[in-house]
Amino acid sequence: MSGPYRPAEPTPRTSRVPARPGPVAPARDGVTDLVRWAAFSCFLVPVALLWYGASFAGTAGTAVGLTAVTAVCRLLLRRSEHLAARPSGGGRPVRRRRPRGPDAQGQTAHWRKHTG
């Protein structure tokens, strides 16, 4: 994927309401919507497990696991958004590695360094 998620805007032929000037609704954040649904599932899944007769300890473990996975996913999604929003070329400089193989004389860089 390239960049953060953006919800699709309605096209003029699919929109039934004519466009009129007025206040513009703020853009929806896809990550926030995703995290809200994940938090809802962290509540809904344990309730369903209890409803169908699972043990309380198993249900509590499932709830803790789902909450941990949701928190890690949220962290990774936000981090990827920040990295995608950063201008290109503004990161850390890339370190170049020396070739490890032998040079034209058959000597490695390590050998040349210690033999002067």
C-alpha distances in whole Angstrom, upper triangle without the diagonal:
4,6,8,9,11,14,15,19,22,23,27,28,26,28,31,32,33,31,34,33,33,31,27,26,23,19,18,16,14,14,18,18,16,18,21,21,21,24,25,25,26,29,30,29,32,34,34,35,38,39,39,41,39,40,40,39,36,35,35,33,30,30,30,27,25,25,24,21,20,21,19,16,17,17,14,12,14,14,11,11,14,13,10,13,16,17,16,19,20,20,22,24,23,26,28,29,33,33,35,37,40,41,44,47,45,45,42,41,42,45,46,45,48,50,50
4,7,9,11,14,15,18,21,22,26,27,26,27,31,32,32,30,32,32,32,30,26,24,22,18,18,16,14,14,18,19,18,20,23,23,23,26,27,27,29,32,32,32,35,37,36,37,40,41,42,44,42,43,42,41,39,37,37,35,33,32,32,30,27,27,26,23,22,23,21,18,18,18,15,13,14,14,10,10,13,11,8,11,13,13,13,16,18,18,21,22,22,25,27,29,32,33,35,37,40,41,43,46,45,45,41,40,42,45,45,44,47,50,49
4,7,9,12,14,17,20,22,25,27,26,26,30,30,31,28,30,30,29,27,23,22,19,15,15,13,12,12,15,16,16,18,20,21,21,24,26,26,27,30,31,31,34,35,35,37,39,40,41,43,41,42,41,40,38,36,36,34,32,31,30,29,26,26,25,22,21,21,19,16,16,16,14,11,12,12,8,7,10,9,6,8,10,12,12,16,17,17,20,22,22,26,28,30,33,35,37,39,42,43,45,48,47,46,43,42,43,46,46,45,48,51,50
4,6,10,13,15,19,21,24,26,25,25,28,28,29,27,29,28,27,25,21,19,16,12,11,9,8,8,12,13,12,14,17,18,18,20,22,23,24,27,27,28,31,32,32,34,36,37,38,40,38,40,38,38,36,34,33,32,29,28,28,26,24,23,23,20,18,18,17,14,13,14,12,9,9,11,8,6,9,10,7,8,12,14,15,19,19,19,22,24,25,28,30,33,36,37,39,42,45,46,48,51,50,49,46,44,45,49,49,48,50,53,53
4,7,9,12,16,18,22,23,21,22,25,25,27,25,27,26,26,23,20,17,15,11,10,8,6,7,11,11,10,13,15,15,16,19,20,21,22,25,25,26,29,30,30,32,35,35,36,38,37,38,37,37,35,32,32,31,29,27,27,26,23,22,23,20,18,18,18,15,14,15,14,10,11,13,11,9,13,14,11,12,16,18,19,22,22,22,26,28,28,32,34,36,39,40,42,44,48,49,51,54,53,52,49,47,48,52,52,51,54,56,56
4,6,9,12,15,18,20,18,18,22,22,23,21,23,23,22,20,16,14,12,8,8,7,6,9,12,11,12,15,16,17,18,21,21,22,24,26,27,28,31,32,32,34,36,37,37,40,39,40,39,39,37,35,35,34,31,30,30,29,25,25,26,23,20,21,21,18,16,18,17,14,14,16,14,12,15,16,13,13,17,19,20,24,24,25,28,30,31,34,36,39,42,43,45,47,51,51,54,57,56,55,52,50,51,55,55,54,57,59,59
4,6,10,12,16,17,15,15,19,19,20,19,21,21,21,19,15,13,12,8,7,8,7,11,12,11,12,15,16,16,18,20,20,21,24,25,25,27,30,30,30,33,35,35,36,39,38,40,39,39,37,34,34,34,31,29,30,29,26,25,26,24,21,22,23,19,18,21,20,16,17,19,17,15,18,20,17,17,21,23,24,28,28,28,32,34,35,38,40,42,46,47,49,51,54,55,57,60,59,58,55,54,55,58,58,57,60,63,63
4,6,9,13,14,12,12,16,17,18,17,19,20,20,19,16,14,14,11,10,12,11,14,16,14,15,19,19,19,21,23,23,24,27,28,28,29,33,33,33,35,38,37,38,41,40,42,41,42,40,37,37,37,34,32,34,32,29,29,30,27,25,26,26,23,22,24,23,19,20,23,20,18,21,22,19,19,23,24,26,29,30,31,34,36,36,40,42,44,47,48,50,52,56,56,58,61,60,60,57,55,57,60,60,59,62,65,64
4,6,10,12,10,10,13,14,14,13,16,17,17,16,13,12,12,10,11,13,13,17,18,16,18,21,21,21,24,26,25,27,30,31,30,32,35,35,35,38,40,39,40,44,43,45,44,45,43,40,40,40,37,35,36,35,32,32,33,30,27,29,29,26,24,27,26,22,23,25,23,20,23,25,21,21,25,25,27,31,31,32,36,38,39,42,44,47,50,51,53,55,58,59,61,64,63,62,59,58,60,63,63,62,65,67,67
4,7,8,6,6,10,11,12,11,14,16,17,17,14,13,15,13,14,16,16,20,21,18,20,24,23,23,26,28,27,28,31,32,31,33,36,36,36,39,41,40,41,44,44,46,45,46,44,41,42,42,39,37,39,37,34,34,35,33,30,32,32,29,27,30,29,25,26,29,27,24,27,28,25,25,28,29,31,34,35,36,40,42,42,46,48,50,53,54,56,58,61,62,64,67,66,66,63,61,63,66,66,65,68,71,70
4,6,5,6,10,11,11,11,14,16,18,19,16,16,18,16,17,20,19,23,24,22,24,27,27,26,29,31,31,32,35,36,35,36,40,40,39,42,44,43,44,47,47,49,49,50,47,44,45,45,42,40,42,41,37,37,39,36,33,35,35,32,30,33,32,28,29,31,29,26,29,30,27,26,30,30,32,35,36,37,41,43,43,47,48,51,54,55,57,59,62,62,64,67,66,66,63,62,64,67,67,66,69,72,71
4,6,5,8,9,8,9,12,15,17,18,16,17,19,18,20,22,23,26,27,25,27,30,30,29,32,34,33,35,38,38,37,39,43,42,42,45,47,46,47,50,50,52,52,53,50,47,48,48,45,43,45,44,40,40,42,39,37,38,39,35,34,36,35,32,32,35,32,30,32,33,30,29,33,33,34,38,39,40,44,46,47,50,52,54,57,58,60,62,65,65,67,71,70,70,67,65,67,71,70,69,73,75,74
4,6,8,10,10,12,15,18,20,22,20,20,22,21,22,25,24,28,29,26,28,31,31,30,33,35,34,35,38,39,38,39,43,42,41,44,47,45,46,49,49,52,52,53,50,48,49,49,45,44,46,45,41,41,43,40,38,39,40,36,35,38,37,33,34,37,34,32,35,36,32,32,35,36,37,40,41,43,46,48,49,52,53,56,59,59,62,63,66,67,68,72,71,71,68,67,69,72,72,71,74,77,76
4,6,9,11,12,16,18,20,21,19,19,21,19,19,22,22,25,26,23,25,28,27,26,30,32,30,31,35,35,34,36,39,38,38,41,43,41,42,46,46,49,48,49,47,44,45,45,42,40,42,41,38,38,40,37,34,36,37,34,33,35,35,31,32,35,32,30,33,34,31,31,34,35,36,40,41,42,45,47,48,51,53,55,58,59,61,62,66,66,68,71,70,70,67,66,68,71,71,70,73,76,76
4,6,7,9,12,15,16,17,16,16,18,18,18,21,21,25,25,23,25,28,27,26,30,31,30,32,35,35,34,36,39,38,38,41,43,42,43,46,46,49,48,49,47,44,45,46,42,41,42,42,38,38,40,38,35,36,37,34,33,35,35,31,32,35,33,30,33,34,31,31,34,35,37,40,41,42,46,48,48,52,54,56,59,60,62,64,67,68,70,73,72,72,69,67,69,72,72,71,74,77,77
4,6,9,12,16,17,18,18,18,21,20,21,24,24,28,28,25,27,30,29,28,32,33,32,33,36,36,35,37,40,39,39,42,44,42,43,47,47,50,49,51,49,46,47,47,44,42,44,44,40,40,42,40,37,39,40,37,35,38,38,34,35,38,36,33,36,38,35,34,38,39,40,44,44,46,49,52,52,56,57,60,63,64,66,68,71,71,73,77,76,75,72,71,73,76,76,75,78,81,80
4,6,9,12,13,15,15,15,19,19,20,24,24,28,27,25,28,30,29,29,32,33,32,34,37,37,36,38,41,40,40,43,45,43,45,48,48,51,50,51,50,46,47,48,45,43,45,44,41,40,42,41,37,39,40,37,35,38,38,34,34,37,36,33,35,38,35,34,37,38,40,44,44,45,49,51,52,56,58,60,63,64,67,69,72,72,74,77,76,76,73,72,73,77,76,75,78,81,80
4,6,10,12,15,14,16,19,20,21,25,26,30,29,27,30,33,31,31,35,36,35,37,40,40,39,41,44,43,43,46,48,47,48,52,52,54,53,55,53,49,50,51,48,46,47,47,43,43,45,43,40,41,42,39,37,40,39,36,36,38,37,34,36,38,35,34,37,38,40,43,43,45,49,51,52,56,58,60,64,65,67,69,72,72,74,77,77,76,73,72,73,77,76,75,79,81,80
4,7,9,12,11,13,16,17,19,23,24,28,27,26,29,31,30,30,34,35,34,36,39,39,39,41,44,43,43,47,48,47,49,52,52,54,53,54,52,49,49,50,47,45,46,46,42,42,43,42,38,39,40,37,35,38,37,34,33,36,35,31,33,35,32,31,34,34,37,40,40,42,46,48,49,53,55,58,61,62,65,67,70,70,72,75,74,74,71,69,71,74,74,73,76,78,78
4,6,10,10,13,16,18,20,24,26,29,28,27,30,32,31,32,35,36,35,38,40,40,40,43,45,44,45,48,49,48,50,53,53,55,54,55,54,50,50,51,48,46,47,47,44,43,45,43,39,40,42,39,36,39,39,35,34,37,36,32,34,36,34,32,35,35,38,41,41,43,47,49,51,54,56,59,63,64,67,69,72,72,74,77,76,76,73,71,72,76,75,74,77,80,79
4,7,8,12,15,17,20,23,25,29,28,27,30,32,31,32,35,36,35,38,40,40,40,43,46,45,46,49,50,49,51,54,54,56,54,55,54,51,50,51,49,46,47,47,44,42,44,43,39,40,41,38,36,38,38,34,33,36,35,31,33,35,32,30,33,34,36,40,39,41,45,47,49,53,55,58,61,63,65,68,71,71,73,76,75,75,72,70,71,75,74,72,76,78,77
4,6,9,13,15,18,21,24,27,25,25,28,30,28,30,33,33,33,36,38,38,38,41,43,43,43,47,48,47,49,52,52,54,52,53,52,48,48,49,46,44,45,45,41,40,42,41,37,37,39,37,34,36,36,33,31,34,34,30,31,34,32,29,32,33,36,39,38,41,44,47,49,52,55,58,61,63,65,67,71,71,73,76,75,74,71,69,70,74,73,72,75,78,77
4,6,9,12,15,18,21,24,22,22,26,27,26,27,30,30,30,33,35,35,36,38,41,40,41,44,45,45,47,50,49,51,49,50,49,45,45,46,43,41,41,42,38,37,39,38,34,34,36,33,30,32,33,30,28,31,31,27,28,31,29,27,30,31,34,37,36,38,41,44,46,50,52,55,59,60,63,65,68,68,71,74,73,72,69,67,68,71,71,69,72,75,74
4,6,9,12,15,18,21,19,19,23,24,23,25,28,28,28,31,33,33,34,36,39,38,39,42,44,43,45,48,47,49,47,48,47,43,43,44,41,38,39,39,36,34,36,35,31,31,33,30,27,29,30,26,25,28,27,24,25,28,26,23,26,28,30,34,33,35,38,41,43,46,49,52,55,57,59,62,65,65,67,70,69,68,65,63,65,68,68,66,69,72,71
4,6,9,12,15,18,16,16,19,21,19,21,24,24,24,27,29,29,30,33,35,35,36,38,40,39,42,44,44,45,43,44,43,40,39,40,37,35,36,36,32,31,32,31,28,28,30,27,24,26,27,24,22,26,25,22,23,26,24,22,25,27,30,33,32,34,37,40,42,45,48,50,54,56,58,60,64,64,66,69,68,67,64,62,63,67,66,65,68,71,70
4,6,9,12,15,13,14,17,18,18,20,22,22,23,26,27,28,29,31,34,34,35,37,39,39,41,43,42,44,42,42,41,38,37,38,35,33,33,33,30,28,30,29,25,25,27,24,21,23,24,20,19,22,22,18,20,23,21,19,22,24,27,30,29,30,34,37,38,42,44,47,51,52,54,57,60,61,63,66,65,64,61,58,60,63,63,61,64,67,66
4,6,9,12,12,12,15,16,16,18,20,21,22,24,26,27,28,30,32,33,33,36,38,38,39,42,41,42,41,41,39,37,36,36,34,31,32,31,28,27,28,26,23,23,24,22,19,21,21,18,17,20,19,15,17,20,18,16,20,21,24,28,27,28,31,34,36,39,41,44,48,49,51,54,57,57,60,63,62,61,58,56,57,60,60,59,62,64,64
4,6,9,8,8,11,13,13,14,17,18,18,20,22,23,24,26,29,29,30,32,34,34,36,38,37,39,37,37,36,33,32,33,30,28,28,28,25,23,25,23,20,20,22,19,16,18,19,15,15,18,17,14,17,19,17,17,20,22,25,28,27,28,31,34,35,39,41,44,47,49,51,53,57,57,60,63,61,60,57,55,56,60,60,58,61,64,63
4,6,5,6,9,10,11,13,15,16,17,19,20,22,23,24,27,28,29,31,33,33,35,37,35,37,35,35,34,31,30,30,28,25,26,25,22,21,22,20,17,17,18,15,13,15,15,12,11,14,14,11,13,16,15,14,18,20,23,26,25,25,28,31,32,36,38,40,44,46,47,50,53,54,57,60,58,57,54,52,53,56,56,55,58,61,60
4,5,5,6,9,10,11,12,14,15,17,18,20,21,22,25,26,26,28,31,31,32,35,33,35,33,33,31,29,28,28,25,24,24,23,20,19,20,18,15,16,16,13,11,14,14,10,11,14,13,11,14,16,14,15,18,21,23,26,26,25,28,31,32,35,37,39,43,44,46,48,52,53,55,58,57,56,52,51,52,55,56,54,57,60,60
4,5,5,6,9,10,10,12,14,15,16,19,20,21,23,25,25,27,29,30,31,33,31,33,31,31,29,27,26,25,23,21,21,20,17,16,17,15,11,12,13,10,8,10,10,7,8,11,11,9,12,14,14,14,17,21,22,25,24,24,26,30,30,33,36,37,41,42,44,46,50,51,54,56,55,54,50,49,49,53,53,52,54,57,57
4,5,5,6,9,10,10,12,14,15,17,18,20,22,23,24,26,28,29,30,32,31,32,30,30,28,26,25,25,22,20,20,20,17,15,17,15,12,12,14,11,9,11,13,10,9,13,14,12,14,17,17,17,20,23,25,28,27,26,29,32,33,36,39,40,44,46,47,50,53,54,57,60,58,57,53,52,52,56,56,54,57,60,60
4,6,5,6,9,10,11,13,14,16,16,18,21,21,22,24,26,27,28,30,29,31,29,29,28,25,25,25,22,20,21,20,17,16,18,16,12,14,16,13,11,14,15,12,13,16,16,14,17,20,19,19,22,25,27,31,30,29,32,35,36,38,41,43,46,48,49,51,55,56,59,62,60,59,55,54,54,58,59,57,59,63,63
4,5,5,6,9,10,11,12,15,15,16,19,20,21,22,25,25,26,29,27,29,27,27,25,23,23,22,19,18,18,17,14,14,15,13,10,12,13,10,9,12,13,10,12,15,14,14,17,19,18,19,22,25,27,30,29,28,31,34,34,37,39,41,44,45,46,49,53,54,57,59,57,56,53,51,52,56,56,55,57,60,60
4,5,5,6,8,10,10,13,14,15,17,19,20,21,23,24,26,28,26,27,25,25,23,21,20,20,17,15,16,15,12,11,12,11,7,9,11,8,7,10,12,10,11,14,15,14,17,19,19,20,22,26,27,30,29,28,30,34,34,36,39,40,44,45,46,49,53,54,57,59,58,56,53,51,51,55,56,54,56,60,60
4,5,5,6,9,10,11,12,14,16,17,18,20,22,23,24,26,25,26,24,25,24,20,20,20,18,15,16,17,13,12,14,13,10,11,14,12,10,14,15,13,14,17,18,17,20,22,22,22,25,29,30,34,32,31,34,37,37,40,43,44,48,49,50,53,57,58,61,63,61,60,56,55,55,59,60,58,60,63,64
4,5,5,6,9,10,10,12,15,15,16,18,20,20,22,24,23,25,23,24,22,19,19,20,17,14,16,16,12,12,15,13,10,12,15,12,12,15,16,14,16,19,19,19,22,24,23,24,27,30,32,35,34,33,35,38,39,41,43,45,48,49,50,53,57,58,61,63,61,60,57,55,56,59,60,59,61,64,64
4,5,5,6,9,10,10,13,14,15,16,19,20,21,23,21,22,21,21,19,16,16,16,13,11,13,12,8,8,11,9,6,9,11,10,9,13,14,13,15,18,18,18,21,23,23,24,27,30,31,34,33,32,34,37,37,39,41,43,46,47,48,50,54,56,59,61,59,58,54,53,53,57,58,56,58,61,62
4,5,5,7,9,10,12,13,15,16,18,19,21,22,20,21,19,20,19,15,15,15,13,10,12,12,9,7,11,10,7,9,12,11,10,14,16,15,16,19,20,20,22,24,25,25,28,32,33,36,35,33,35,38,39,41,43,45,48,49,50,53,56,58,61,63,61,60,56,55,55,58,59,58,60,63,63
4,5,5,6,9,11,11,12,14,16,16,18,20,19,21,19,20,19,15,15,17,14,11,13,14,11,10,14,13,10,13,16,15,14,17,19,18,19,22,23,22,25,27,27,28,31,34,36,39,38,36,38,42,42,44,47,48,51,52,53,56,59,61,64,66,64,63,59,58,58,62,63,61,63,66,67
4,5,5,6,8,10,10,12,14,15,16,18,17,18,17,18,16,13,14,14,11,9,12,12,8,9,13,12,10,13,15,14,14,18,19,18,20,22,23,23,26,28,28,29,32,35,36,39,38,37,39,42,41,44,46,47,50,51,52,54,58,60,63,65,63,61,58,57,57,60,62,60,62,65,66
4,6,6,7,9,11,11,13,15,16,18,16,17,15,15,14,11,10,11,9,6,8,9,6,6,10,10,8,11,13,13,13,16,18,18,19,22,23,23,26,28,28,29,32,35,37,39,38,36,38,41,41,43,45,46,50,50,51,53,57,59,62,64,62,60,57,56,55,59,60,59,60,64,64
4,6,6,7,9,10,11,13,15,16,15,16,14,15,14,11,11,13,10,7,10,12,9,9,13,13,12,14,17,17,17,20,21,21,22,25,26,26,28,31,31,32,35,38,40,42,41,39,41,44,44,46,49,50,53,54,54,57,61,63,66,68,66,64,61,59,59,63,64,62,64,67,68
4,6,5,6,9,10,10,12,14,14,16,14,16,15,11,12,14,11,9,13,14,11,12,15,15,14,16,19,18,19,22,23,22,24,27,28,28,30,32,32,34,36,40,41,44,43,41,43,46,46,48,50,51,55,55,56,58,62,64,67,69,67,65,62,61,61,64,66,64,66,69,70
4,5,5,6,9,10,11,12,11,13,13,14,12,8,10,11,8,8,11,11,9,11,14,14,13,16,18,18,19,22,23,22,25,27,28,28,31,32,33,34,37,40,41,44,43,41,43,46,45,47,49,50,53,54,54,56,60,62,65,67,65,63,60,59,59,62,64,62,64,67,68
4,5,5,6,8,10,11,9,10,9,10,9,5,7,9,7,6,10,11,10,11,14,15,14,17,19,19,20,23,24,24,26,29,30,30,33,34,35,36,39,42,43,46,45,43,44,47,47,48,51,51,54,55,55,57,61,63,67,69,66,65,61,60,60,63,65,63,64,68,69
4,5,5,6,9,10,10,11,10,13,12,8,10,13,11,9,13,15,13,14,17,18,17,20,22,22,23,25,27,27,28,31,32,32,35,37,37,38,41,44,45,48,47,45,47,50,50,51,54,54,58,58,59,61,65,67,70,72,69,68,65,64,63,67,68,67,68,72,72
4,5,5,6,9,9,12,12,14,12,9,12,14,11,11,15,16,14,16,19,19,18,21,23,23,24,27,28,27,29,32,33,33,36,37,37,39,42,45,46,49,48,46,48,51,50,52,54,55,58,58,58,61,64,67,70,72,69,68,65,64,63,67,69,67,69,72,73
4,5,5,6,5,8,9,11,9,6,10,11,9,10,14,14,13,15,18,18,18,21,23,23,24,27,28,28,30,32,33,34,36,38,38,40,42,46,47,49,48,46,48,51,50,51,53,54,57,57,57,59,63,65,69,70,68,67,63,63,62,65,67,66,67,70,72
4,5,5,5,7,7,10,9,7,10,12,11,11,15,16,15,17,20,20,21,23,25,25,26,29,30,31,32,35,36,36,39,40,41,42,45,48,49,52,51,49,50,53,53,54,56,56,60,60,60,62,66,68,72,73,71,69,66,65,65,68,70,68,69,73,74
4,6,8,10,11,14,13,10,13,16,14,14,18,19,18,20,23,23,23,25,28,27,28,31,32,32,34,37,37,38,40,42,42,44,46,50,51,53,53,51,52,55,55,56,58,59,62,63,62,65,68,71,74,76,73,72,68,68,67,71,72,71,72,76,77
4,6,10,11,14,12,11,14,16,14,15,19,19,18,21,23,23,23,26,28,28,29,32,33,33,35,37,38,39,41,43,43,45,47,51,51,54,53,51,53,56,55,56,58,58,62,62,62,64,67,70,73,75,72,71,68,67,67,70,72,70,72,75,76
4,6,9,12,10,10,13,15,14,15,18,19,19,21,24,24,25,27,29,29,30,33,34,34,37,39,39,40,43,44,45,46,49,52,53,55,55,52,54,56,56,57,59,59,62,62,62,64,68,70,73,75,72,71,68,67,66,70,72,70,71,75,76
4,7,9,7,7,10,11,11,12,15,16,16,18,20,21,22,24,26,26,28,30,31,32,34,36,37,38,40,42,42,44,46,50,50,53,52,50,50,53,52,54,56,56,59,59,58,61,64,67,70,72,69,68,64,64,63,66,68,67,68,71,73
4,5,5,6,9,10,11,12,14,15,17,18,20,21,22,24,26,27,28,30,32,33,35,36,37,39,41,42,43,45,47,50,51,53,52,50,50,53,53,54,56,56,59,59,58,61,64,67,70,72,69,67,64,63,62,66,68,66,67,70,72
4,5,5,6,9,10,10,12,14,15,16,18,20,21,22,24,26,27,29,30,31,33,35,36,37,39,41,42,43,45,49,50,52,50,48,49,52,52,53,55,55,58,59,58,61,64,67,70,72,69,67,64,63,62,65,67,65,66,70,71
4,5,5,6,9,10,11,12,14,15,17,18,20,21,23,24,26,27,29,30,32,33,35,36,38,39,41,42,44,48,48,50,49,46,47,50,49,50,52,52,55,56,55,58,61,64,67,69,66,64,61,60,59,62,64,62,63,67,68
4,5,5,6,9,10,11,12,14,15,16,18,20,21,22,24,26,27,28,30,32,33,34,36,37,39,41,42,46,46,48,47,45,45,48,48,48,51,50,53,54,53,56,59,62,65,67,64,62,59,58,57,60,63,61,62,65,67
4,5,5,6,9,10,11,12,14,15,16,18,20,21,22,24,26,27,28,30,31,33,35,36,37,39,41,44,45,47,46,44,45,48,47,48,51,51,54,55,54,57,60,63,66,68,65,63,60,59,58,62,64,62,63,66,68
4,5,5,6,9,10,11,12,14,15,17,19,20,21,23,24,26,27,29,30,32,33,35,36,38,39,43,44,46,45,42,43,46,46,47,49,49,53,53,53,56,59,62,65,67,64,62,59,58,57,60,62,60,61,65,66
4,5,5,6,9,10,11,12,14,15,17,18,20,21,23,24,26,27,29,30,32,33,35,36,38,42,42,44,43,40,41,44,43,44,46,46,50,50,50,52,56,58,62,63,60,59,55,54,53,57,59,57,58,61,63
4,5,5,6,8,10,11,12,14,15,16,18,20,21,22,24,26,27,28,30,32,33,34,36,40,40,43,42,39,40,43,42,43,46,46,49,50,49,52,55,58,61,63,60,59,55,54,54,57,59,57,58,62,63
4,5,5,6,9,10,10,12,14,15,16,18,20,21,22,24,26,27,29,30,31,33,35,38,39,42,40,38,39,42,42,43,46,46,50,50,50,53,57,59,62,64,61,60,56,55,54,58,60,58,59,63,64
4,6,5,6,9,10,11,12,14,15,17,18,20,21,23,24,26,27,29,30,32,33,37,38,40,38,36,37,40,40,41,43,44,47,48,48,51,54,56,60,61,59,57,54,52,52,55,57,55,56,60,61
4,5,5,6,9,10,11,12,14,15,17,18,20,21,23,24,26,27,28,30,32,36,36,38,37,34,35,38,37,39,41,41,44,45,45,48,51,54,57,59,56,54,51,50,49,53,54,53,54,57,58
4,5,5,6,9,10,10,12,14,15,16,18,20,21,22,24,26,27,28,30,34,35,37,36,34,35,38,37,39,41,42,45,46,46,48,52,54,58,59,57,56,52,51,50,54,56,54,55,59,60
4,6,5,6,9,10,11,12,14,15,16,18,20,21,23,24,26,27,29,33,34,36,34,32,33,37,37,38,41,41,45,46,46,49,53,55,58,60,57,56,52,51,50,54,55,53,55,58,59
4,5,5,6,9,10,11,12,14,16,17,18,20,21,23,24,26,27,31,32,34,32,30,31,34,34,35,38,38,42,43,43,46,49,51,55,56,54,52,49,47,47,50,52,50,51,55,56
4,5,5,6,9,10,11,12,14,15,16,18,20,21,22,24,26,29,30,32,31,29,30,33,32,34,36,37,40,41,41,44,47,49,53,55,52,51,47,46,46,49,51,49,51,54,55
4,6,5,6,9,10,10,12,14,15,16,18,20,21,22,24,28,29,31,30,28,30,33,33,35,37,38,42,43,43,46,49,51,55,57,54,53,49,48,48,51,53,51,53,56,57
4,5,5,6,9,10,11,12,14,15,17,18,20,21,23,27,28,30,28,26,27,31,31,33,35,36,40,41,42,45,48,50,54,55,53,52,48,46,46,50,51,49,51,54,55
4,5,5,6,9,10,11,12,14,15,16,18,20,21,25,26,27,26,24,25,28,28,29,32,33,37,38,38,41,45,46,50,52,50,48,44,43,43,46,47,45,47,51,51
4,5,5,6,9,10,10,12,14,15,16,18,20,24,24,26,25,23,25,28,28,30,32,33,37,38,39,41,45,47,50,52,50,49,45,44,44,47,48,47,49,52,52
4,5,5,6,8,10,11,12,14,15,17,19,22,23,26,24,23,25,28,28,30,33,35,38,40,40,43,47,48,52,54,52,50,47,45,45,49,50,48,50,53,53
4,6,5,6,9,10,11,12,14,15,17,21,22,24,22,20,22,25,25,27,30,32,35,37,38,41,44,46,49,51,49,48,44,42,42,46,47,45,47,50,50
4,6,5,6,9,10,10,12,14,15,19,19,22,20,18,20,23,23,25,28,29,33,34,35,38,42,43,46,48,46,45,41,40,40,44,44,43,45,48,48
4,5,5,6,9,10,10,12,14,18,19,21,20,19,21,24,24,27,29,31,35,36,37,40,44,45,48,50,49,47,44,42,43,46,47,45,48,51,51
4,5,5,6,9,10,11,13,16,18,20,19,18,20,23,24,27,29,31,35,37,38,41,45,46,49,51,49,48,44,42,43,47,47,45,48,51,51
4,5,5,6,9,10,11,14,16,18,16,14,16,20,20,23,26,28,31,33,35,38,41,42,45,47,46,44,41,39,39,43,43,41,44,47,47
4,5,5,6,9,10,13,14,16,15,14,16,19,20,22,25,27,31,32,34,36,40,41,44,46,45,43,40,38,39,43,43,41,44,47,47
4,5,5,6,9,12,13,16,15,15,18,21,22,25,27,30,33,35,37,39,43,43,46,49,48,46,43,41,42,46,46,44,47,50,49
4,5,5,6,10,12,14,13,12,15,18,20,23,26,28,32,34,36,39,42,42,45,48,47,45,42,39,40,44,44,42,45,48,47
4,5,5,9,9,12,11,9,12,15,16,19,22,25,28,30,32,35,38,39,42,44,43,42,38,36,37,41,41,39,42,45,44
4,6,8,9,12,12,11,15,17,18,21,24,26,30,32,34,36,40,40,43,45,44,43,40,38,39,43,43,41,44,47,46
4,6,9,12,11,12,15,18,20,23,26,29,32,34,36,39,42,42,45,48,47,45,42,40,41,45,44,43,46,49,48
4,6,9,7,8,12,15,16,20,23,26,29,31,34,37,40,40,42,45,44,43,39,37,38,42,41,40,43,45,44
4,6,6,8,12,14,16,20,22,25,28,31,33,36,39,38,41,44,43,42,39,36,38,41,41,39,42,45,44
4,5,7,11,12,13,17,19,22,25,27,30,33,35,35,37,40,40,39,36,33,35,39,38,36,40,42,41
4,6,8,9,10,14,16,20,23,25,28,30,33,32,35,37,37,36,33,31,32,36,35,33,37,39,38
4,7,9,11,15,17,21,24,27,29,32,35,34,37,39,39,37,34,32,33,37,36,34,37,39,38
4,6,9,12,15,18,22,24,27,30,32,32,35,37,37,35,32,29,31,34,33,31,35,37,36
4,6,9,12,15,19,22,24,27,30,30,33,35,34,32,29,26,27,31,30,28,31,34,33
4,6,9,13,16,19,21,24,27,26,29,31,31,29,26,23,25,28,27,25,28,31,30
4,6,10,13,15,18,21,24,24,26,29,28,26,23,21,22,26,25,23,27,29,28
4,7,10,13,15,18,21,21,24,26,25,23,20,17,19,22,21,20,23,25,25
4,7,9,12,15,17,17,20,22,22,20,17,15,16,20,19,18,21,23,23
4,6,9,12,14,15,18,20,19,17,14,12,13,17,16,15,19,21,21
4,6,9,11,11,15,16,15,14,10,8,11,14,13,13,16,18,18
4,6,8,9,12,14,13,12,9,8,11,13,13,14,17,18,19
4,7,9,12,14,11,10,7,7,9,11,12,13,15,17,18
4,7,10,11,9,8,6,8,10,11,12,14,16,17,18
4,7,7,5,5,4,7,10,9,10,13,15,15,16
4,5,5,6,6,8,11,11,10,13,15,15,15
4,5,8,9,11,14,13,12,15,18,16,17
4,6,9,11,13,11,10,14,15,14,15
4,7,10,12,10,10,14,15,14,15
4,7,8,6,7,10,11,10,12
4,5,5,6,9,10,11,13
4,5,5,6,9,10,11
4,6,5,7,9,10
4,5,5,6,9
4,6,5,6
4,6,6
4,6
4
